Amino acid sequence: MGAIGYGLGVIGAGIGIGLAAYGATSAIARQPEMQSRLFTVFILGSAFVEALALIGFVVTLIS
């Protein structure tokens, strides 16, 4: 049962990173001069989403 929960958590993380990448790509296409700032925000957001996925993995292993 824990593997199913972790699988759902990873799907959520994948969707979150995909939406963030889409938003960053669209914003960079509209305003190329903001690329460095948008890239920084994208990397931070991706790190937070991946951290949540890793927390889900750890919780799955603990329980």
Residue frames relative to the residue before (quaternion, step in Angstrom):
aa qw qx qy qz dx dy dz
M 1.0000 0.0000 0.0000 0.0000 0.00 0.00 0.00
G 0.6340 0.5504 -0.3321 0.4299 3.59 1.06 -0.70
A 0.6240 0.5460 -0.3431 0.4414 3.57 1.07 -0.69
I 0.6208 0.5311 -0.3435 0.4631 3.57 1.08 -0.67
G 0.6519 0.5151 -0.3096 0.4624 3.56 0.97 -0.84
Y 0.6643 0.4876 -0.3094 0.4747 3.55 0.96 -0.83
G 0.6219 0.5449 -0.3387 0.4490 3.58 1.02 -0.74
L 0.6537 0.4946 -0.3084 0.4825 3.56 0.99 -0.81
G 0.6359 0.5305 -0.3276 0.4548 3.58 1.05 -0.73
V 0.6571 0.4986 -0.3095 0.4732 3.57 1.00 -0.78
I 0.6088 0.5337 -0.3533 0.4688 3.59 1.05 -0.71
G 0.6492 0.5179 -0.3117 0.4616 3.58 0.98 -0.84
A 0.6549 0.4994 -0.3121 0.4736 3.57 0.98 -0.81
G 0.6422 0.5244 -0.3236 0.4558 3.58 0.99 -0.79
I 0.6508 0.4982 -0.3124 0.4802 3.56 0.98 -0.82
G 0.6493 0.5289 -0.3187 0.4440 3.58 0.97 -0.84
I 0.6792 0.4666 -0.2945 0.4840 3.58 0.89 -0.87
G 0.6254 0.5416 -0.3383 0.4484 3.58 1.04 -0.73
L 0.6658 0.4875 -0.3001 0.4786 3.57 0.94 -0.84
A 0.6415 0.5163 -0.3237 0.4660 3.58 1.02 -0.76
A 0.6555 0.5013 -0.3112 0.4714 3.57 0.97 -0.83
Y 0.6286 0.5281 -0.3311 0.4651 3.59 1.02 -0.78
G 0.6768 0.4952 -0.2928 0.4593 3.57 0.89 -0.92
A 0.6654 0.4958 -0.3075 0.4658 3.58 0.95 -0.86
T 0.6520 0.5134 -0.3169 0.4592 3.58 0.97 -0.83
S 0.6552 0.5075 -0.3100 0.4660 3.58 0.95 -0.84
A 0.6705 0.4987 -0.3012 0.4594 3.56 0.93 -0.87
I 0.6540 0.4993 -0.3194 0.4702 3.59 0.98 -0.80
A 0.6298 0.5307 -0.3338 0.4586 3.59 1.06 -0.71
R 0.6915 0.4680 -0.2798 0.4737 3.59 1.06 -0.68
Q 0.7995 0.0635 -0.0114 0.5972 3.58 1.03 -0.79
P 0.1970 -0.8349 0.5031 0.1050 3.59 0.17 1.26
E 0.6154 0.5711 -0.3605 0.4064 3.62 1.09 -0.53
M 0.6594 0.4978 -0.3058 0.4731 3.60 1.24 -0.29
Q 0.3095 0.8089 -0.4681 0.1752 3.59 1.27 0.14
S 0.6853 0.4941 -0.3148 0.4326 3.61 0.78 -0.91
R 0.6696 0.4851 -0.3051 0.4725 3.60 0.92 -0.84
L 0.6688 0.4962 -0.3034 0.4632 3.60 0.92 -0.86
F 0.6372 0.5274 -0.3357 0.4507 3.57 0.99 -0.77
T 0.6349 0.5304 -0.3241 0.4588 3.57 1.00 -0.81
V 0.6703 0.4853 -0.2947 0.4778 3.57 0.90 -0.93
F 0.6346 0.5292 -0.3307 0.4559 3.60 1.01 -0.78
I 0.6641 0.4957 -0.3140 0.4634 3.59 0.88 -0.87
L 0.6471 0.5051 -0.3262 0.4687 3.61 0.95 -0.79
G 0.6629 0.5045 -0.3062 0.4606 3.58 0.91 -0.87
S 0.6486 0.5112 -0.3132 0.4689 3.57 0.99 -0.83
A 0.6366 0.5254 -0.3290 0.4587 3.57 1.00 -0.77
F 0.6589 0.5009 -0.3174 0.4629 3.60 0.97 -0.79
V 0.6511 0.5047 -0.3220 0.4666 3.59 0.97 -0.81
E 0.6635 0.4916 -0.3059 0.4738 3.59 0.95 -0.83
A 0.6088 0.5435 -0.3561 0.4552 3.59 1.06 -0.66
L 0.6413 0.5085 -0.3300 0.4704 3.59 0.99 -0.75
A 0.6364 0.5162 -0.3301 0.4685 3.60 1.01 -0.76
L 0.6647 0.4946 -0.3076 0.4679 3.59 0.97 -0.78
I 0.6076 0.5331 -0.3513 0.4725 3.58 1.07 -0.66
G 0.6345 0.5229 -0.3229 0.4688 3.58 1.02 -0.79
F 0.6317 0.5265 -0.3241 0.4677 3.57 1.04 -0.76
V 0.6693 0.4951 -0.3015 0.4648 3.58 0.89 -0.91
V 0.6451 0.5108 -0.3219 0.4683 3.57 0.95 -0.84
T 0.6266 0.5312 -0.3349 0.4616 3.59 1.04 -0.74
L 0.6815 0.4832 -0.2961 0.4630 3.58 0.94 -0.81
I 0.6483 0.5283 -0.3190 0.4460 3.58 1.04 -0.74
S 0.7722 0.3729 -0.2052 0.4717 3.57 0.84 -0.89
